Amino acid sequence: MSALWIAHVDVSDAEAYGRYAKLATEAIAAHGGAFLARGSRTVHLEGREWPRNVVARFPSVEDAVACYNSDLYQEALSHAKGAAERDLMVVEES
């Protein structure tokens, strides 16, 4: 079953986060992921409003988690730390 990687992001350092985004894009693609939404227009209805929201689809939960744990994604993540506040989850599609 496919899975969605859902990230809610508030960027505080655009330059560093840009480095993260470049490497993260490579890591996601390498694990079969494809972006469905990336910083697109949102309509906030409940809870905390995040300035940036990203959704990527992976072939499975295992692929999404393997991407997160990959060396390339961890390298990307080193640029995001201190450059953004983030929530990230993987949700299996039904």
MIMI-845618 format. One record per atom (N, C-alpha, C): residue in one letter; x, y, z; atom name. Coordinates in nm, 4 decimals, decimal comma. Each point is the difference from the previous one (the first is absolute). Layout:
REM MIMI-845618
<kepa:a&c1:X&c2:Y&c3:Z&voba:CA>
...
***
This chain:
REM MIMI-845618
<kepa:m&c1:0,0830&c2:-0,1180&c3:0,0000&voba:N>
<kepa:m&c1:-0,0830&c2:0,1180&c3:0,0000&voba:CA>
<kepa:m&c1:0,0879&c2:0,1249&c3:0,0000&voba:C>
<kepa:s&c1:-0,0372&c2:0,0984&c3:-0,0781&voba:N>
<kepa:s&c1:0,0791&c2:0,1230&c3:-0,0053&voba:CA>
<kepa:s&c1:-0,0160&c2:0,0798&c3:0,1293&voba:C>
<kepa:a&c1:0,0890&c2:0,0962&c3:0,0157&voba:N>
<kepa:a&c1:0,0013&c2:0,0795&c3:0,1226&voba:CA>
<kepa:a&c1:0,0282&c2:0,1455&c3:-0,0338&voba:C>
<kepa:l&c1:-0,0511&c2:0,0884&c3:0,0828&voba:N>
<kepa:l&c1:0,0222&c2:0,1432&c3:-0,0148&voba:CA>
<kepa:l&c1:0,0948&c2:0,0489&c3:0,1075&voba:C>
<kepa:w&c1:0,0970&c2:0,0784&c3:-0,0414&voba:N>
<kepa:w&c1:0,0950&c2:0,0684&c3:0,0889&voba:CA>
<kepa:w&c1:-0,0557&c2:0,1405&c3:0,0091&voba:C>
<kepa:i&c1:-0,0412&c2:0,0424&c3:0,1179&voba:N>
<kepa:i&c1:-0,0638&c2:0,1290&c3:0,0194&voba:CA>
<kepa:i&c1:0,0858&c2:0,0836&c3:0,0946&voba:C>
<kepa:a&c1:0,0432&c2:0,1147&c3:-0,0489&voba:N>
<kepa:a&c1:0,0842&c2:0,0887&c3:0,0799&voba:CA>
<kepa:a&c1:-0,0669&c2:0,1365&c3:0,0123&voba:C>
<kepa:h&c1:0,0047&c2:0,0543&c3:0,1197&voba:N>
<kepa:h&c1:-0,0457&c2:0,1363&c3:0,0278&voba:CA>
<kepa:h&c1:0,1237&c2:0,0754&c3:0,0459&voba:C>
<kepa:v&c1:0,0257&c2:0,1155&c3:-0,0616&voba:N>
<kepa:v&c1:0,1291&c2:0,0655&c3:0,0184&voba:CA>
<kepa:v&c1:-0,0160&c2:0,1505&c3:0,0200&voba:C>
<kepa:d&c1:0,0821&c2:0,0533&c3:0,0885&voba:N>
<kepa:d&c1:0,0136&c2:0,1448&c3:0,0190&voba:CA>
<kepa:d&c1:0,1480&c2:0,0312&c3:-0,0130&voba:C>
<kepa:v&c1:0,0397&c2:0,0567&c3:-0,1129&voba:N>
<kepa:v&c1:0,1409&c2:0,0252&c3:-0,0327&voba:CA>
<kepa:v&c1:0,0469&c2:0,1305&c3:0,0637&voba:C>
<kepa:s&c1:0,1155&c2:-0,0058&c3:0,0679&voba:N>
<kepa:s&c1:0,0597&c2:0,1195&c3:0,0591&voba:CA>
<kepa:s&c1:0,1300&c2:0,0415&c3:-0,0702&voba:C>
<kepa:d&c1:0,0609&c2:-0,0917&c3:-0,0751&voba:N>
<kepa:d&c1:0,1235&c2:0,0279&c3:-0,0747&voba:CA>
<kepa:d&c1:-0,0165&c2:-0,0577&c3:-0,1404&voba:C>
<kepa:a&c1:-0,0441&c2:0,0846&c3:-0,0930&voba:N>
<kepa:a&c1:-0,0334&c2:-0,0456&c3:-0,1352&voba:CA>
<kepa:a&c1:0,1214&c2:-0,0563&c3:-0,0736&voba:C>
<kepa:e&c1:0,1160&c2:0,0562&c3:0,0200&voba:N>
<kepa:e&c1:0,1199&c2:-0,0476&c3:-0,0698&voba:CA>
<kepa:e&c1:0,0346&c2:-0,1429&c3:0,0417&voba:C>
<kepa:a&c1:0,0069&c2:-0,0232&c3:0,1306&voba:N>
<kepa:a&c1:0,0306&c2:-0,1342&c3:0,0501&voba:CA>
<kepa:a&c1:-0,1106&c2:-0,0981&c3:-0,0380&voba:C>
<kepa:y&c1:-0,1236&c2:0,0437&c3:0,0059&voba:N>
<kepa:y&c1:-0,1103&c2:-0,0894&c3:-0,0332&voba:CA>
<kepa:y&c1:-0,0007&c2:-0,0333&c3:-0,1484&voba:C>
<kepa:g&c1:0,0468&c2:0,0905&c3:-0,0812&voba:N>
<kepa:g&c1:0,0149&c2:-0,0279&c3:-0,1429&voba:CA>
<kepa:g&c1:0,0986&c2:-0,1128&c3:-0,0249&voba:C>
<kepa:r&c1:0,1086&c2:-0,0034&c3:0,0769&voba:N>
<kepa:r&c1:0,0967&c2:-0,1110&c3:-0,0106&voba:CA>
<kepa:r&c1:-0,0666&c2:-0,1315&c3:0,0409&voba:C>
<kepa:y&c1:-0,0784&c2:0,0059&c3:0,1075&voba:N>
<kepa:y&c1:-0,0757&c2:-0,1179&c3:0,0429&voba:CA>
<kepa:y&c1:-0,0916&c2:-0,0478&c3:-0,1134&voba:C>
<kepa:a&c1:-0,0773&c2:0,0925&c3:-0,0578&voba:N>
<kepa:a&c1:-0,0996&c2:-0,0356&c3:-0,1014&voba:CA>
<kepa:a&c1:0,0643&c2:-0,0671&c3:-0,1211&voba:C>
<kepa:k&c1:0,1155&c2:0,0484&c3:-0,0423&voba:N>
<kepa:k&c1:0,0678&c2:-0,0580&c3:-0,1163&voba:CA>
<kepa:k&c1:0,0380&c2:-0,1460&c3:0,0268&voba:C>
<kepa:l&c1:0,0638&c2:-0,0239&c3:0,1133&voba:N>
<kepa:l&c1:0,0414&c2:-0,1369&c3:0,0337&voba:CA>
<kepa:l&c1:-0,1200&c2:-0,0896&c3:0,0314&voba:C>
<kepa:a&c1:-0,0989&c2:0,0551&c3:0,0685&voba:N>
<kepa:a&c1:-0,1192&c2:-0,0783&c3:0,0345&voba:CA>
<kepa:a&c1:-0,0742&c2:-0,0441&c3:-0,1257&voba:C>
<kepa:t&c1:-0,0062&c2:0,0870&c3:-0,0997&voba:N>
<kepa:t&c1:-0,0652&c2:-0,0341&c3:-0,1263&voba:CA>
<kepa:t&c1:0,0690&c2:-0,1199&c3:-0,0640&voba:C>
<kepa:e&c1:0,1316&c2:-0,0019&c3:0,0019&voba:N>
<kepa:e&c1:0,0765&c2:-0,1123&c3:-0,0552&voba:CA>
<kepa:e&c1:-0,0280&c2:-0,1283&c3:0,0781&voba:C>
<kepa:a&c1:-0,0007&c2:0,0099&c3:0,1319&voba:N>
<kepa:a&c1:-0,0233&c2:-0,1175&c3:0,0844&voba:CA>
<kepa:a&c1:-0,1399&c2:-0,0563&c3:-0,0210&voba:C>
<kepa:i&c1:-0,0975&c2:0,0871&c3:-0,0076&voba:N>
<kepa:i&c1:-0,1387&c2:-0,0433&c3:-0,0190&voba:CA>
<kepa:i&c1:-0,0141&c2:-0,0724&c3:-0,1339&voba:C>
<kepa:a&c1:0,0542&c2:0,0583&c3:-0,1052&voba:N>
<kepa:a&c1:-0,0071&c2:-0,0639&c3:-0,1325&voba:CA>
<kepa:a&c1:0,0716&c2:-0,1354&c3:-0,0009&voba:C>
<kepa:a&c1:0,1128&c2:-0,0083&c3:0,0685&voba:N>
<kepa:a&c1:0,0777&c2:-0,1245&c3:0,0043&voba:CA>
<kepa:a&c1:-0,0758&c2:-0,1129&c3:0,0696&voba:C>
<kepa:h&c1:-0,1000&c2:0,0339&c3:0,0793&voba:N>
<kepa:h&c1:-0,0784&c2:-0,1010&c3:0,0714&voba:CA>
<kepa:h&c1:-0,1400&c2:-0,0155&c3:-0,0588&voba:C>
<kepa:g&c1:-0,0166&c2:0,0441&c3:-0,1238&voba:N>
<kepa:g&c1:-0,1275&c2:-0,0183&c3:-0,0689&voba:CA>
<kepa:g&c1:-0,1055&c2:0,1015&c3:0,0352&voba:C>
<kepa:g&c1:0,0386&c2:0,1066&c3:0,0701&voba:N>
<kepa:g&c1:-0,0956&c2:0,1024&c3:0,0404&voba:CA>
<kepa:g&c1:-0,0243&c2:0,1021&c3:-0,1093&voba:C>
<kepa:a&c1:-0,1190&c2:0,0574&c3:0,0008&voba:N>
<kepa:a&c1:-0,0373&c2:0,1057&c3:-0,0939&voba:CA>
<kepa:a&c1:-0,0822&c2:0,1043&c3:0,0745&voba:C>
<kepa:f&c1:0,0299&c2:0,1253&c3:-0,0241&voba:N>
<kepa:f&c1:-0,0730&c2:0,1073&c3:0,0672&voba:CA>
<kepa:f&c1:-0,1405&c2:0,0151&c3:-0,0569&voba:C>
<kepa:l&c1:-0,0968&c2:0,0127&c3:0,0904&voba:N>
<kepa:l&c1:-0,1376&c2:0,0296&c3:-0,0368&voba:CA>
<kepa:l&c1:-0,0306&c2:0,1466&c3:0,0266&voba:C>
<kepa:a&c1:0,0589&c2:0,0547&c3:0,1042&voba:N>
<kepa:a&c1:-0,0173&c2:0,1411&c3:0,0347&voba:CA>
<kepa:a&c1:0,1275&c2:0,0463&c3:0,0686&voba:C>
<kepa:r&c1:0,0438&c2:0,1195&c3:-0,0364&voba:N>
<kepa:r&c1:0,1255&c2:0,0494&c3:0,0569&voba:CA>
<kepa:r&c1:-0,0076&c2:0,1515&c3:0,0109&voba:C>
<kepa:g&c1:-0,0418&c2:0,0469&c3:0,1185&voba:N>
<kepa:g&c1:-0,0109&c2:0,1430&c3:0,0198&voba:CA>
<kepa:g&c1:-0,1162&c2:0,0618&c3:-0,0746&voba:C>
<kepa:s&c1:-0,0965&c2:-0,0821&c3:-0,0380&voba:N>
<kepa:s&c1:-0,1163&c2:0,0477&c3:-0,0757&voba:CA>
<kepa:s&c1:-0,0950&c2:0,0792&c3:0,0897&voba:C>
<kepa:r&c1:-0,0962&c2:0,0617&c3:-0,0621&voba:N>
<kepa:r&c1:-0,1038&c2:0,0749&c3:0,0707&voba:CA>
<kepa:r&c1:-0,0747&c2:-0,0934&c3:0,0947&voba:C>
<kepa:t&c1:-0,0269&c2:0,0468&c3:0,1184&voba:N>
<kepa:t&c1:-0,0771&c2:-0,0768&c3:0,0977&voba:CA>
<kepa:t&c1:-0,1145&c2:0,0843&c3:0,0538&voba:C>
<kepa:v&c1:-0,0981&c2:-0,0659&c3:0,0535&voba:N>
<kepa:v&c1:-0,1097&c2:0,0644&c3:0,0717&voba:CA>
<kepa:v&c1:0,0017&c2:-0,0595&c3:0,1397&voba:C>
<kepa:h&c1:0,0324&c2:0,0804&c3:0,0976&voba:N>
<kepa:h&c1:0,0121&c2:-0,0461&c3:0,1378&voba:CA>
<kepa:h&c1:-0,1381&c2:-0,0073&c3:0,0645&voba:C>
<kepa:l&c1:-0,0314&c2:-0,1166&c3:0,0584&voba:N>
<kepa:l&c1:-0,1313&c2:-0,0187&c3:0,0617&voba:CA>
<kepa:l&c1:0,0073&c2:-0,0242&c3:0,1499&voba:C>
<kepa:e&c1:0,1005&c2:-0,0718&c3:0,0478&voba:N>
<kepa:e&c1:0,0109&c2:-0,0309&c3:0,1427&voba:CA>
<kepa:e&c1:0,1458&c2:-0,0146&c3:0,0397&voba:C>
<kepa:g&c1:0,0264&c2:0,0130&c3:0,1307&voba:N>
<kepa:g&c1:0,1331&c2:-0,0251&c3:0,0538&voba:CA>
<kepa:g&c1:0,1000&c2:0,1081&c3:-0,0375&voba:C>
<kepa:r&c1:0,1258&c2:-0,0346&c3:0,0167&voba:N>
<kepa:r&c1:0,1074&c2:0,0946&c3:-0,0272&voba:CA>
<kepa:r&c1:0,0113&c2:0,0244&c3:-0,1500&voba:C>
<kepa:e&c1:0,0136&c2:0,1233&c3:-0,0386&voba:N>
<kepa:e&c1:0,0195&c2:0,0335&c3:-0,1407&voba:CA>
<kepa:e&c1:0,1492&c2:0,0006&c3:-0,0314&voba:C>
<kepa:w&c1:0,0405&c2:-0,0808&c3:-0,0960&voba:N>
<kepa:w&c1:0,1386&c2:-0,0090&c3:-0,0427&voba:CA>
<kepa:w&c1:0,0155&c2:0,0741&c3:-0,1319&voba:C>
<kepa:p&c1:0,1063&c2:0,0797&c3:-0,0146&voba:N>
<kepa:p&c1:0,0183&c2:0,0756&c3:-0,1241&voba:CA>
<kepa:p&c1:0,0294&c2:-0,0875&c3:-0,1222&voba:C>
<kepa:r&c1:0,0588&c2:-0,1182&c3:0,0200&voba:N>
<kepa:r&c1:0,0379&c2:-0,0864&c3:-0,1120&voba:CA>
<kepa:r&c1:-0,0436&c2:-0,1427&c3:0,0312&voba:C>
<kepa:n&c1:-0,0607&c2:-0,0644&c3:-0,0973&voba:N>
<kepa:n&c1:-0,0468&c2:-0,1372&c3:0,0144&voba:CA>
<kepa:n&c1:0,0445&c2:-0,0796&c3:-0,1221&voba:C>
<kepa:v&c1:0,0485&c2:-0,1213&c3:0,0250&voba:N>
<kepa:v&c1:0,0532&c2:-0,0834&c3:-0,1074&voba:CA>
<kepa:v&c1:-0,0598&c2:-0,1401&c3:0,0124&voba:C>
<kepa:v&c1:-0,0420&c2:-0,0555&c3:-0,1144&voba:N>
<kepa:v&c1:-0,0514&c2:-0,1367&c3:-0,0042&voba:CA>
<kepa:v&c1:0,0716&c2:-0,0733&c3:-0,1133&voba:C>
<kepa:a&c1:0,0565&c2:-0,1157&c3:0,0329&voba:N>
<kepa:a&c1:0,0629&c2:-0,0857&c3:-0,1009&voba:CA>
<kepa:a&c1:-0,0582&c2:-0,1399&c3:0,0143&voba:C>
<kepa:r&c1:-0,0139&c2:-0,0688&c3:-0,1121&voba:N>
<kepa:r&c1:-0,0500&c2:-0,1374&c3:0,0022&voba:CA>
<kepa:r&c1:0,1173&c2:-0,0951&c3:-0,0232&voba:C>
<kepa:f&c1:0,0047&c2:-0,1052&c3:0,0799&voba:N>
<kepa:f&c1:0,0994&c2:-0,1068&c3:-0,0117&voba:CA>
<kepa:f&c1:-0,0717&c2:-0,1310&c3:-0,0307&voba:C>
<kepa:p&c1:0,0703&c2:-0,0960&c3:-0,0568&voba:N>
<kepa:p&c1:-0,0620&c2:-0,1300&c3:-0,0264&voba:CA>
<kepa:p&c1:-0,0514&c2:-0,0701&c3:0,1260&voba:C>
<kepa:s&c1:0,0631&c2:0,0253&c3:0,1140&voba:N>
<kepa:s&c1:-0,0417&c2:-0,0657&c3:0,1254&voba:CA>
<kepa:s&c1:0,0491&c2:0,0799&c3:0,1193&voba:C>
<kepa:v&c1:-0,0535&c2:-0,0328&c3:0,1161&voba:N>
<kepa:v&c1:0,0482&c2:0,0600&c3:0,1254&voba:CA>
<kepa:v&c1:0,1481&c2:-0,0311&c3:0,0169&voba:C>
<kepa:e&c1:0,0370&c2:-0,1234&c3:-0,0324&voba:N>
<kepa:e&c1:0,1401&c2:-0,0413&c3:0,0161&voba:CA>
<kepa:e&c1:0,0932&c2:0,0833&c3:-0,0879&voba:C>
<kepa:d&c1:-0,0418&c2:0,0312&c3:-0,1218&voba:N>
<kepa:d&c1:0,0819&c2:0,0843&c3:-0,0883&voba:CA>
<kepa:d&c1:0,0142&c2:0,1413&c3:0,0567&voba:C>
<kepa:a&c1:-0,1087&c2:0,0531&c3:0,0534&voba:N>
<kepa:a&c1:0,0046&c2:0,1350&c3:0,0573&voba:CA>
<kepa:a&c1:0,0925&c2:0,0047&c3:0,1211&voba:C>
<kepa:v&c1:-0,0078&c2:-0,1000&c3:0,0853&voba:N>
<kepa:v&c1:0,0857&c2:-0,0051&c3:0,1188&voba:CA>
<kepa:v&c1:0,1452&c2:-0,0243&c3:-0,0402&voba:C>
<kepa:a&c1:0,0218&c2:-0,0849&c3:-0,1004&voba:N>
<kepa:a&c1:0,1360&c2:-0,0241&c3:-0,0489&voba:CA>
<kepa:a&c1:0,0599&c2:0,1283&c3:-0,0566&voba:C>
<kepa:c&c1:-0,0811&c2:0,0796&c3:-0,0665&voba:N>
<kepa:c&c1:0,0472&c2:0,1288&c3:-0,0502&voba:CA>
<kepa:c&c1:0,0447&c2:0,0874&c3:0,1160&voba:C>
<kepa:y&c1:-0,0843&c2:0,0114&c3:0,1012&voba:N>
<kepa:y&c1:0,0341&c2:0,0836&c3:0,1160&voba:CA>
<kepa:y&c1:0,1304&c2:-0,0452&c3:0,0639&voba:C>
<kepa:n&c1:0,0207&c2:-0,1288&c3:0,0097&voba:N>
<kepa:n&c1:0,1189&c2:-0,0544&c3:0,0658&voba:CA>
<kepa:n&c1:0,1231&c2:-0,0076&c3:-0,0900&voba:C>
<kepa:s&c1:-0,0156&c2:0,0319&c3:-0,1280&voba:N>
<kepa:s&c1:0,1113&c2:-0,0101&c3:-0,0947&voba:CA>
<kepa:s&c1:0,1082&c2:0,1037&c3:0,0305&voba:C>
<kepa:d&c1:0,1211&c2:-0,0318&c3:-0,0392&voba:N>
<kepa:d&c1:0,1123&c2:0,0920&c3:0,0201&voba:CA>
<kepa:d&c1:-0,0247&c2:0,1338&c3:-0,0693&voba:C>
<kepa:l&c1:-0,0544&c2:-0,0042&c3:-0,1229&voba:N>
<kepa:l&c1:-0,0235&c2:0,1245&c3:-0,0739&voba:CA>
<kepa:l&c1:-0,1027&c2:0,0871&c3:0,0690&voba:C>
<kepa:y&c1:-0,1105&c2:-0,0606&c3:0,0479&voba:N>
<kepa:y&c1:-0,1011&c2:0,0812&c3:0,0682&voba:CA>
<kepa:y&c1:0,0532&c2:0,0539&c3:0,1323&voba:C>
<kepa:q&c1:0,0766&c2:-0,0797&c3:0,0713&voba:N>
<kepa:q&c1:0,0570&c2:0,0468&c3:0,1263&voba:CA>
<kepa:q&c1:0,0969&c2:0,1156&c3:-0,0238&voba:C>
<kepa:e&c1:0,0736&c2:-0,0052&c3:-0,1114&voba:N>
<kepa:e&c1:0,0856&c2:0,1131&c3:-0,0367&voba:CA>
<kepa:e&c1:-0,0866&c2:0,1230&c3:-0,0278&voba:C>
<kepa:a&c1:-0,1093&c2:-0,0184&c3:-0,0734&voba:N>
<kepa:a&c1:-0,0931&c2:0,1101&c3:-0,0271&voba:CA>
<kepa:a&c1:-0,0530&c2:0,0575&c3:0,1309&voba:C>
<kepa:l&c1:-0,0400&c2:-0,0883&c3:0,0885&voba:N>
<kepa:l&c1:-0,0588&c2:0,0411&c3:0,1275&voba:CA>
<kepa:l&c1:0,0961&c2:0,0839&c3:0,0826&voba:C>
<kepa:s&c1:0,1289&c2:-0,0222&c3:-0,0142&voba:N>
<kepa:s&c1:0,0976&c2:0,0802&c3:0,0749&voba:CA>
<kepa:s&c1:-0,0097&c2:0,1480&c3:-0,0371&voba:C>
<kepa:h&c1:-0,0473&c2:0,0309&c3:-0,1206&voba:N>
<kepa:h&c1:-0,0174&c2:0,1401&c3:-0,0424&voba:CA>
<kepa:h&c1:-0,1311&c2:0,0584&c3:0,0528&voba:C>
<kepa:a&c1:-0,0986&c2:-0,0847&c3:0,0246&voba:N>
<kepa:a&c1:-0,1303&c2:0,0465&c3:0,0482&voba:CA>
<kepa:a&c1:0,0017&c2:0,0303&c3:0,1495&voba:C>
<kepa:k&c1:0,0847&c2:-0,0728&c3:0,0740&voba:N>
<kepa:k&c1:0,0059&c2:0,0221&c3:0,1453&voba:CA>
<kepa:k&c1:0,0479&c2:0,1414&c3:0,0282&voba:C>
<kepa:g&c1:-0,0764&c2:0,0721&c3:0,0766&voba:N>
<kepa:g&c1:0,0316&c2:0,1386&c3:0,0311&voba:CA>
<kepa:g&c1:-0,0462&c2:0,0963&c3:-0,1082&voba:C>
<kepa:a&c1:-0,0466&c2:-0,0518&c3:-0,1144&voba:N>
<kepa:a&c1:-0,0466&c2:0,0843&c3:-0,1095&voba:CA>
<kepa:a&c1:-0,1521&c2:-0,0024&c3:-0,0138&voba:C>
<kepa:a&c1:-0,0640&c2:-0,0910&c3:0,0750&voba:N>
<kepa:a&c1:-0,1452&c2:-0,0119&c3:-0,0097&voba:CA>
<kepa:a&c1:-0,0537&c2:-0,0797&c3:0,1174&voba:C>
<kepa:e&c1:-0,1240&c2:0,0282&c3:0,0337&voba:N>
<kepa:e&c1:-0,0756&c2:-0,0838&c3:0,0926&voba:CA>
<kepa:e&c1:-0,0883&c2:-0,0872&c3:-0,0883&voba:C>
<kepa:r&c1:-0,0042&c2:-0,1307&c3:0,0296&voba:N>
<kepa:r&c1:-0,0695&c2:-0,0923&c3:-0,0888&voba:CA>
<kepa:r&c1:-0,0757&c2:-0,1069&c3:0,0767&voba:C>
<kepa:d&c1:-0,1068&c2:-0,0449&c3:-0,0591&voba:N>
<kepa:d&c1:-0,0687&c2:-0,1230&c3:0,0392&voba:CA>
<kepa:d&c1:0,0019&c2:-0,0884&c3:-0,1232&voba:C>
<kepa:l&c1:0,0307&c2:-0,1272&c3:0,0168&voba:N>
<kepa:l&c1:0,0055&c2:-0,0925&c3:-0,1126&voba:CA>
<kepa:l&c1:-0,0627&c2:-0,1321&c3:0,0413&voba:C>
<kepa:m&c1:-0,0843&c2:-0,0542&c3:-0,0871&voba:N>
<kepa:m&c1:-0,0622&c2:-0,1289&c3:0,0274&voba:CA>
<kepa:m&c1:-0,0135&c2:-0,0779&c3:-0,1290&voba:C>
<kepa:v&c1:-0,0148&c2:-0,1306&c3:0,0127&voba:N>
<kepa:v&c1:-0,0295&c2:-0,0872&c3:-0,1128&voba:CA>
<kepa:v&c1:-0,1350&c2:-0,0631&c3:0,0286&voba:C>
<kepa:v&c1:-0,0891&c2:0,0056&c3:-0,0986&voba:N>
<kepa:v&c1:-0,1347&c2:-0,0542&c3:0,0143&voba:CA>
<kepa:v&c1:-0,0248&c2:-0,0984&c3:-0,1138&voba:C>
<kepa:e&c1:-0,0345&c2:-0,1230&c3:0,0365&voba:N>
<kepa:e&c1:-0,0319&c2:-0,0997&c3:-0,1022&voba:CA>
<kepa:e&c1:-0,1335&c2:0,0336&c3:-0,0637&voba:C>
<kepa:e&c1:-0,0041&c2:-0,0058&c3:-0,1323&voba:N>
<kepa:e&c1:-0,1262&c2:0,0252&c3:-0,0702&voba:CA>
<kepa:e&c1:-0,0892&c2:-0,1223&c3:0,0116&voba:C>
<kepa:s&c1:-0,1298&c2:0,0261&c3:0,0034&voba:N>
<kepa:s&c1:-0,0928&c2:-0,1134&c3:0,0109&voba:CA>
<kepa:s&c1:-0,0742&c2:-0,0198&c3:-0,1294&voba:C>
***
